[in-house]
Amino acid sequence: QVQLGEFGGGLVQPGGSLKLTCAAIEFTLDFFGVVWFRQLPGKEREGIACISGYDQSTFYATSVKDRFIISRDKAGNTVSLQMSGLKPEDAATYYCATDSEDCDSFENYDVTKARYDYFGRGTQVIVAS
């Protein structure tokens, strides 16, 4: 069954690090743009990082720039999000999705999901002492 799944969420202390992984099953991620979203309770989903399927360029929202790193592992067929310097406001459910617009305006979540061929179910990140 073709699907996308997120792994690696959990509890981390403020200032700590966590690595999230987005894994593809039954299809190849290589040429897809992949975006990481997060959603805080009661708020809209926001794009925070994206990696291009065309040239592997990476893009970040201002809120995570210089703290998070998105990368692709072609051999593992995964896209990871290395998060460091975590803050309580980073606590959210994190999702990954393939992006047919290849990161164009990735920060703006498309509520129709028309541009996301595959979308994961999310993994929760809790930042607390």
Buried (B, 14 or more C-beta within 10 A) or exposed (E): EEEBBBBBBEEBEBEEEBEBBBBBEEBEBEEBBBBBBBBEEEEEBBBBBBBBBEEEEBBBBEBBEEBBBBBBEEEEBBBBBBBBEBEEEBBBBBBBBBBBBBBEEBBEBBEEEEBBBBBBEBBEBBBEE
